[in-house]
């Protein structure tokens, strides 16, 4: 936590020494009674190591946190806002400080601390304003903490609300689909994402919705087809007919995935446009890698194997050309809109690599197998 503090409530049950009392009048015997117990309870004691902030009032803490946040000093911001939240429960600034403390922890990728702050403020069922915003933030922290089921439940509640703007409902639905995909519930994820896209397409005024969310939805439907594409393995040992069948199916999945990536690009959001272009190029590059490393089917004789390799080389050249085309268009788009992301950096590296492969093919050199592509994590 941003404020180092520890608290104890100390309750000690102290046994008072037993005493002897005399019996009834005139009796010579004495009787020993059970010792009386007395419980002493001390007030809660809070010990803080942050003596510097101890002397500041809530106004000063809020000003200090605001200044630190503006300066991108999120550690200090979390410290100031957290102190206000924890030690000034009646401050008029407490709700704002609670939200801002969550934001500061979020910027620091301190997801558990951010979740704790946002959770106190969030109200997914009926909240408005900062309570509504905090609900979305809670879902985001749950995503990063890999608590996907909790995030899905919360986002489903938000998506079903008719009293919030359509932009927020579509945002909730898209993020729900992403969390379902991360949880391995691919069928549910596809249904949720398509529901979000249907709601978007039904709008008469699409400017009501931030283009980030429909573009993200199309991207992740493309991801679902890409995952299916990756599951199809090309195995020449199964024979030429089976290899051709698998190759055709793999190509169909590639085209389906590409279709949704292209729809994402057409929505016009810069981030998801470059991400989608990068994915398309990478899929062609991956198909090339699998084909070039695949031996000829076992039932082919030497002469047939030569023909097979010649035809394969033609197909590979087409894949490389397509990949270069997509990569170049993606980089042009990124440059035009000023987009910078890991997708853009990876696209630039991949373009150089694929151009080298195509040049080697044109010069008749053996086509080397490229290293396996590493997919970016879901965003």
C-alpha positions as CSV (number, residue, x, y, z in Angstrom):
1,X,0.0,0.0,0.0
2,X,1.1,3.6,-0.5
3,X,0.9,4.4,3.2
4,X,2.8,2.1,5.5
5,X,0.7,1.6,8.5
6,X,-0.2,-1.1,10.9
7,X,-3.0,-1.3,13.4
8,X,-3.7,-3.4,16.4
9,X,-6.6,-3.7,18.7
10,X,-5.2,-5.0,22.0
11,X,-7.7,-6.8,24.3
12,X,-6.2,-8.6,27.3
13,X,-8.2,-10.8,29.6
14,X,-6.4,-10.5,32.9
15,X,-7.1,-13.1,35.6
16,X,-7.4,-11.4,39.0
17,X,-5.8,-13.4,41.9
18,X,-8.5,-15.4,43.8
19,X,-9.2,-14.4,47.4
20,X,-10.5,-16.3,50.3
21,X,-13.8,-15.4,51.8
22,X,-15.2,-16.5,55.1
23,X,-18.1,-18.9,55.1
24,X,-21.4,-18.3,56.8
25,X,-21.4,-16.5,60.2
26,X,-20.3,-18.9,63.0
27,X,-18.7,-21.4,60.5
28,X,-15.1,-22.3,61.0
29,X,-14.7,-23.4,57.3
30,X,-13.6,-21.2,54.5
31,X,-14.7,-21.5,50.9
32,X,-12.7,-20.7,47.8
33,X,-14.7,-19.1,45.0
34,X,-13.7,-19.0,41.3
35,X,-11.4,-16.1,40.6
36,X,-13.2,-13.1,39.2
37,X,-12.1,-12.1,35.7
38,X,-11.8,-8.6,34.5
39,X,-11.5,-7.7,30.8
40,X,-9.6,-4.6,30.0
41,X,-10.1,-3.3,26.4
42,X,-7.9,-0.6,25.0
43,X,-8.8,1.7,22.2
44,X,-7.6,0.8,18.7
45,X,-4.1,2.0,18.2
46,X,-2.9,3.0,14.7
47,X,0.8,3.2,14.2
48,X,2.1,5.0,11.0
49,X,5.6,5.2,9.6
50,X,4.6,8.1,7.4
51,X,5.3,10.9,9.8
52,X,5.8,13.5,7.1
53,X,2.1,13.3,6.1
54,X,0.9,13.0,9.6
55,X,0.9,16.8,10.1
56,X,-1.0,17.5,6.8
57,X,-4.8,18.1,6.8
58,X,-7.1,16.7,4.2
59,X,-6.9,19.9,2.0
60,X,-3.2,19.7,2.0
61,X,-3.2,16.0,1.2
62,X,-5.6,16.4,-1.7
63,X,-3.5,19.3,-3.1
64,X,-0.3,17.3,-2.8
65,X,-1.8,14.2,-4.4
66,X,-3.3,16.3,-7.3
67,X,0.1,17.9,-7.9
68,X,2.0,14.6,-7.8
69,X,-0.5,13.0,-10.2
70,X,-0.2,15.9,-12.7
71,X,3.6,15.5,-12.5
72,X,3.2,11.7,-13.3
73,X,4.6,10.9,-9.9
74,X,2.1,8.2,-9.2
75,X,3.9,6.8,-6.2
76,X,3.6,10.1,-4.4
77,X,0.0,10.6,-5.6
78,X,-1.0,7.2,-4.3
79,X,0.7,8.0,-1.0
80,X,-1.1,11.4,-0.5
81,X,-4.5,10.2,-1.7
82,X,-4.3,7.0,0.3
83,X,-3.5,8.9,3.4
84,X,-6.5,11.2,3.0
85,X,-8.8,8.2,2.4
86,X,-7.5,6.3,5.4
87,X,-7.2,9.0,7.9
88,X,-9.9,11.6,7.0
89,X,-13.1,9.6,6.5
90,X,-15.3,12.7,6.7
91,X,-13.4,14.8,4.3
92,X,-15.3,16.3,1.4
93,X,-12.4,15.2,-0.9
94,X,-12.6,11.5,0.2
95,X,-14.5,10.1,-2.8
96,X,-12.3,11.9,-5.3
97,X,-9.2,10.9,-3.4
98,X,-10.4,7.2,-3.3
99,X,-10.9,7.2,-7.1
100,X,-7.6,9.0,-7.7
101,X,-5.7,6.6,-5.4
102,X,-7.1,3.8,-7.5
103,X,-5.9,5.5,-10.7
104,X,-2.4,6.1,-9.3
105,X,-2.1,2.4,-8.3
106,X,-3.4,1.4,-11.8
107,X,-0.8,3.5,-13.5
108,X,1.8,1.7,-11.4
109,X,0.2,-1.6,-12.3
110,X,-0.4,-2.3,-8.7
111,X,-3.6,-4.1,-9.5
112,X,-4.6,-5.4,-6.1
113,X,-4.2,-2.0,-4.5
114,X,-6.1,-0.4,-7.3
115,X,-8.9,-3.0,-6.9
116,X,-9.2,-2.3,-3.2
117,X,-9.6,1.5,-3.8
118,X,-12.0,1.2,-6.7
119,X,-14.1,-1.5,-5.1
120,X,-15.0,0.7,-2.2
121,X,-16.4,3.3,-4.6
122,X,-18.0,1.0,-7.3
123,X,-21.7,0.3,-7.7
124,X,-22.2,-1.7,-10.9
125,X,-26.0,-2.1,-10.4
126,X,-27.1,1.5,-9.9
127,X,-24.0,3.7,-9.7
128,X,-23.6,6.9,-11.7
129,X,-20.6,9.2,-12.1
130,X,-17.5,8.1,-10.2
131,X,-19.3,5.0,-8.9
132,X,-20.0,3.9,-12.5
133,X,-16.5,4.7,-13.7
134,X,-15.1,2.8,-10.7
135,X,-17.1,-0.2,-11.6
136,X,-15.4,-0.4,-15.0
137,X,-12.1,0.1,-13.3
138,X,-12.8,-2.8,-10.9
139,X,-13.4,-5.0,-13.9
140,X,-10.2,-3.9,-15.5
141,X,-8.2,-4.7,-12.3
142,X,-9.9,-8.1,-12.1
143,X,-8.8,-8.8,-15.7
144,X,-5.2,-8.0,-14.8
145,X,-5.5,-10.1,-11.7
146,X,-6.9,-13.0,-13.9
147,X,-10.2,-13.0,-11.9
148,X,-12.0,-13.4,-15.2
149,X,-15.3,-14.9,-13.8
150,X,-15.7,-12.0,-11.4
151,X,-15.0,-9.5,-14.2
152,X,-17.5,-11.2,-16.5
153,X,-20.2,-11.1,-13.8
154,X,-19.6,-7.4,-13.2
155,X,-19.5,-6.4,-16.8
156,X,-22.6,-8.4,-17.6
157,X,-24.4,-6.4,-15.0
158,X,-23.2,-3.1,-16.5
159,X,-24.0,-4.2,-20.1
160,X,-27.6,-5.0,-19.1
161,X,-28.3,-1.5,-17.7
162,X,-30.6,0.6,-19.7
163,X,-30.0,3.7,-17.6
164,X,-26.4,4.3,-18.8
165,X,-25.3,5.5,-22.3
166,X,-25.1,3.1,-25.1
167,X,-21.4,3.7,-25.4
168,X,-20.9,2.4,-21.9
169,X,-23.1,-0.6,-22.5
170,X,-21.2,-1.6,-25.6
171,X,-17.9,-1.0,-23.8
172,X,-19.0,-3.4,-21.0
173,X,-20.1,-6.0,-23.5
174,X,-16.9,-5.9,-25.5
175,X,-14.8,-6.1,-22.3
176,X,-17.0,-9.0,-21.1
177,X,-16.2,-10.9,-24.3
178,X,-12.5,-10.3,-23.9
179,X,-12.6,-11.7,-20.3
180,X,-14.6,-14.7,-21.5
181,X,-12.0,-15.4,-24.1
182,X,-9.2,-15.1,-21.6
183,X,-11.1,-17.5,-19.4
184,X,-11.1,-20.1,-22.2
185,X,-14.9,-19.7,-22.9
186,X,-14.5,-19.1,-26.6
187,X,-18.2,-19.8,-27.6
188,X,-19.5,-17.4,-24.9
189,X,-16.8,-14.9,-26.0
190,X,-17.9,-15.0,-29.6
191,X,-21.6,-14.7,-28.8
192,X,-20.9,-11.7,-26.5
193,X,-18.7,-9.9,-29.0
194,X,-21.1,-10.4,-31.8
195,X,-23.9,-9.1,-29.6
196,X,-21.9,-5.9,-29.0
197,X,-21.3,-5.5,-32.7
198,X,-25.0,-6.0,-33.5
199,X,-25.8,-3.3,-31.0
200,X,-23.3,-1.0,-32.7
201,X,-24.5,-1.7,-36.2
202,X,-28.1,-1.1,-35.2
203,X,-27.3,2.5,-34.2
204,X,-28.5,5.2,-36.5
205,X,-25.8,7.5,-35.1
206,X,-22.6,5.6,-34.7
207,X,-20.9,8.7,-33.3
208,X,-22.6,7.8,-30.0
209,X,-20.0,5.1,-29.6
210,X,-16.2,5.5,-29.2
211,X,-14.7,3.7,-32.2
212,X,-12.3,2.0,-29.9
213,X,-14.9,-0.6,-28.8
214,X,-16.3,-1.8,-32.1
215,X,-12.8,-2.0,-33.5
216,X,-11.7,-4.0,-30.5
217,X,-14.7,-6.3,-30.9
218,X,-13.9,-7.1,-34.5
219,X,-10.2,-7.6,-33.6
220,X,-11.1,-10.2,-30.9
221,X,-13.5,-12.1,-33.2
222,X,-10.6,-12.2,-35.6
223,X,-8.5,-13.6,-32.7
224,X,-11.1,-16.4,-32.2
225,X,-10.6,-17.5,-35.8
226,X,-6.9,-17.1,-35.5
227,X,-6.8,-19.5,-32.5
228,X,-8.8,-22.0,-34.6
229,X,-6.3,-21.5,-37.4
230,X,-3.4,-22.3,-35.1
231,X,-5.1,-25.5,-34.0
232,X,-4.9,-26.9,-37.5
233,X,-1.6,-28.6,-38.0
234,X,-0.2,-29.5,-41.4
235,X,1.1,-33.1,-41.2
236,X,2.4,-34.6,-44.5
237,X,2.6,-38.0,-42.8
238,X,-1.2,-38.3,-43.0
239,X,-1.0,-38.3,-46.8
240,X,-1.4,-35.8,-49.7
241,X,-5.2,-35.8,-49.6
242,X,-5.4,-35.1,-45.9
243,X,-2.7,-32.5,-46.2
244,X,-4.6,-30.7,-48.9
245,X,-7.8,-30.8,-46.9
246,X,-6.1,-29.4,-43.8
247,X,-4.4,-26.7,-45.8
248,X,-7.6,-25.6,-47.4
249,X,-9.4,-25.5,-44.0
250,X,-6.4,-23.6,-42.5
251,X,-6.6,-21.1,-45.4
252,X,-10.4,-20.6,-44.8
253,X,-9.8,-19.9,-41.2
254,X,-7.1,-17.4,-42.1
255,X,-9.5,-15.6,-44.5
256,X,-12.2,-15.5,-41.9
257,X,-9.8,-14.1,-39.3
258,X,-8.5,-11.6,-41.9
259,X,-12.1,-10.5,-42.6
260,X,-12.7,-9.4,-39.1
261,X,-9.3,-7.8,-38.8
262,X,-10.1,-5.8,-41.9
263,X,-13.4,-4.8,-40.5
264,X,-11.5,-3.6,-37.4
265,X,-9.3,-1.5,-39.6
266,X,-12.3,0.0,-41.4
267,X,-13.8,1.2,-38.1
268,X,-11.0,3.7,-38.1
269,X,-9.5,3.4,-34.6
270,X,-5.7,3.9,-34.9
271,X,-4.6,1.4,-32.2
272,X,-6.8,-1.5,-33.4
273,X,-6.1,-0.7,-37.0
274,X,-2.4,-1.2,-36.6
275,X,-2.9,-4.2,-34.3
276,X,-5.1,-5.8,-36.9
277,X,-2.8,-5.1,-39.8
278,X,0.1,-6.7,-37.8
279,X,-2.0,-9.8,-37.1
280,X,-2.9,-10.3,-40.8
281,X,0.7,-10.0,-41.9
282,X,1.8,-12.4,-39.1
283,X,-0.7,-15.0,-40.1
284,X,0.6,-15.1,-43.7
285,X,4.1,-15.2,-42.4
286,X,3.1,-18.1,-40.1
287,X,1.5,-20.0,-42.9
288,X,4.6,-19.5,-45.0
289,X,6.7,-20.9,-42.1
290,X,4.6,-24.0,-41.8
291,X,4.6,-24.7,-45.5
292,X,8.2,-24.2,-46.1
293,X,9.2,-26.5,-43.3
294,X,6.8,-29.2,-44.3
295,X,8.3,-32.2,-46.1
296,X,6.7,-33.7,-49.2
297,X,4.0,-36.3,-48.5
298,X,5.5,-39.7,-48.1
299,X,3.6,-41.4,-50.9
300,X,5.2,-39.1,-53.6
301,X,8.1,-40.5,-55.5
302,X,11.2,-38.4,-56.1
303,X,9.9,-36.8,-59.4
304,X,6.5,-36.0,-57.8
305,X,8.3,-34.5,-54.8
306,X,10.2,-32.1,-57.0
307,X,6.9,-30.9,-58.7
308,X,5.4,-30.6,-55.2
309,X,8.2,-28.4,-54.0
310,X,8.0,-26.2,-57.2
311,X,4.2,-25.7,-56.7
312,X,4.8,-25.0,-53.0
313,X,7.4,-22.4,-53.8
314,X,4.8,-20.5,-56.0
315,X,2.3,-20.5,-53.2
316,X,4.9,-19.4,-50.7
317,X,5.8,-16.5,-53.0
318,X,2.2,-15.3,-53.0
319,X,2.0,-15.6,-49.2
320,X,5.2,-13.5,-48.8
321,X,3.8,-10.9,-51.2
322,X,0.5,-10.7,-49.3
323,X,2.3,-10.3,-46.0
324,X,4.5,-7.5,-47.3
325,X,1.5,-5.7,-48.7
326,X,-0.4,-5.8,-45.4
327,X,2.7,-4.8,-43.4
328,X,3.4,-1.8,-45.6
329,X,-0.2,-0.6,-45.5
330,X,-0.3,-1.0,-41.7
331,X,2.9,1.0,-41.3
332,X,1.5,3.7,-43.6
333,X,-1.6,3.9,-41.5
334,X,0.4,4.1,-38.3
335,X,2.6,6.9,-39.7
336,X,-0.4,8.8,-41.0
337,X,-2.2,8.8,-37.6
338,X,0.9,9.0,-35.5
339,X,0.3,5.6,-33.8
340,X,3.0,4.1,-31.7
341,X,2.6,0.7,-30.1
342,X,4.3,-2.7,-29.8
343,X,2.2,-3.8,-32.8
344,X,3.8,-1.1,-34.9
345,X,7.3,-2.0,-33.8
346,X,6.7,-5.7,-34.5
347,X,5.3,-4.9,-37.9
348,X,8.4,-2.9,-38.9
349,X,10.7,-5.8,-37.9
350,X,8.5,-8.4,-39.6
351,X,8.4,-6.4,-42.9
352,X,12.2,-6.3,-43.1
353,X,12.4,-10.1,-42.4
354,X,9.7,-11.0,-45.0
355,X,11.3,-8.8,-47.7
356,X,14.6,-10.6,-47.1
357,X,12.8,-14.0,-47.6
358,X,11.2,-12.8,-50.8
359,X,14.5,-11.6,-52.1
360,X,16.1,-15.0,-51.4
361,X,13.2,-16.6,-53.3
362,X,13.7,-14.3,-56.3
363,X,17.4,-15.2,-56.4
364,X,16.7,-18.9,-56.3
365,X,18.2,-19.5,-52.9
366,X,16.8,-22.1,-50.6
367,X,14.0,-20.5,-48.5
368,X,15.0,-20.6,-44.8
369,X,12.5,-21.3,-42.2
370,X,12.0,-18.1,-40.2
371,X,11.9,-18.2,-36.4
372,X,8.5,-18.8,-34.9
373,X,6.4,-15.7,-34.5
374,X,5.7,-14.5,-31.0
375,X,2.2,-13.2,-30.6
376,X,1.6,-10.1,-28.5
377,X,-0.5,-10.6,-25.4
378,X,-4.2,-9.7,-25.7
379,X,-4.8,-6.0,-25.0
